Each structure stands twice: as C-alpha cells, then as structure tokens.
Amino acid sequence: MYFFLLNLTLLDLGSISTTVPKAMANSLWDTRTISYSECAIQVLFFFFFISAEFSLLIIMAYDRYIAICKPLHYGTVMDSKTCVNMAAAAWGSGFLYAVLHTANSFSLPLCQGNALDQFFCEIPQILKLSCSDAYLREVGLIVPSVCLAFGCFVFLVLSYMQIFRAVLRIPSQQGRHKAFSTCLPHLAVVSLFISTAFFAYLKPPSMSFSSLNLLLAVLYSVVPPAVNPLIYSMRNQELKDAVWKVMNGGFSEGINCLCSSC
C-alpha cells in the first residue's frame, strides 16, 4: 500500500506542478500568453499524470480488494515484483496515452483563433479551436478512452462492493474499524478525482460558461492533488493528535484573549 502511495504522491506532485506554476507566473507578471510549444508540453505532461493517476487508483482498489477479501493470498498475489510491474504499467500506459492524444490534438488545423478559455492548456479547449471536419480525428480516440474508463469504473465499484461485504462480515468492531480506515481514504480520493473530472468534462453545454469552466478546472486539476496527501495522512495517529493539539491550542488562546478583554 505504501509503495502505491509513493507513486500516487509523485503523480499528484507532477500534475499540480504542470499547471499551477505557469498560472501563478502569469498572474504575477500580468500576462495570459503561453507559447505553442509550452502549451503542447503542458498538455502532454498534464494528461500523462492524470491518466497514470487514474490507472494507479484502479490498481490500488485491486490491492485493497486482495488485502481484505483474500488476506491469506496477499503475500503471493501482491508480491514486490507484481507491485513494481503494475506501477510501471500505470506510468507507461499514461505516457503512451498522453503522447497519442497530444500528437493528435496538436496536428489538427486551428480555425477559431488562438485564445483558450482556461488558465492552462487542455485538450477540450484545443478542440474548440480546431476545424469542424478535423474534430472527428480526436473523437476517434476519445470514444475508446471513455469506454475504457467506464470499464475501469465498473471494476472499481464491483471491487468495493466485495470489500464492504467482506468488512461487514468481520466479527470484531476493531477489525471492521481497521479495514474501513484502510479503504475509506482511497475511496475518498477516488470519489474526489472522478466526480470533479466528470463534472468538468461531461456537464451539459448549457452550463458551459467561463466562470464555471474555471471553477471546475481548479476542482479537478488542483484540488485533488492538494487534498490527497491530507486525506491519507489522517490515518496517521500522530498527525491527528498534532492537528487536534493545534486546534485546541488556538481555541484555548482565543478563550484566554476573551477573558483578558473582560
């Protein structure tokens, strides 16, 4: 589990580093320009990190399924070599997928200008600038991608149905609590990732306006990578004790200030 968390952390760091630094630099220098090559590189790496993260989250669901539903076989099914191969497959498939989409998107002729309605380069915004007859080339890649993503989502749902069924059969309350504390952070991360991306890309056309597009883009590109470490860190008892101590310290300090003013 911690090996996969390390890979998830690296992917989160990579995805947020692809978009946020350039957006911050544009804000500080009061500019909104990005070169064509920089835009292509940004699309490549952002799509790479997002695709690899989705694949890794599916692998982590399988890892949790084996750990809870088949604990006696966990050591043989999820040995170190298998974990490394699965993580390498997630990184490799994400990179290959990103190269295909980036090369296909940036080979399209642009007929609608060069102004993107977003704070970073992303494929849907590039497609809005392309010619209508060339748009179908990218659709040919998007449709199989959506089908594959839907299949992974169904696998994810079925895995967690089996996991919760197995957890509810655990006789001791402590055992159920331990199993839930292992699964719920991953489920929260997956839900945040999928829900924000779903609303960003599959919202109705009538809801497509600049302020909402910007908000949704921030939600799926910035919020999940920033929140994921916090979600998984809350399983650490020492961290929870430290947060609780800081909160209690701030509350006590506020009470003392009020008493002093009285």
Secondary structure by P-SEA (a helix, b strand, c coil): caaaaaaaaaaaaaaaaaccaaaaaaaaaccccccaaaaaaaaaaaaaaaaaaaaaaaaaaaaaaaaccccccccccccaaaaaaaaaaaaaaaaaaaaaaaaaaaacccccccccccccccaaaaaaaccccaaaaaaaaaaaaaaaaaaaaaaaaaaaaaaaaaaaacccaaaaaaaaaacaaaaaaaaaaaaaaaaacccccccccaaaaaaaaaaaccccccaaaaaaacccaaaaaaaaaaaaaaaaaaaaaaaaac
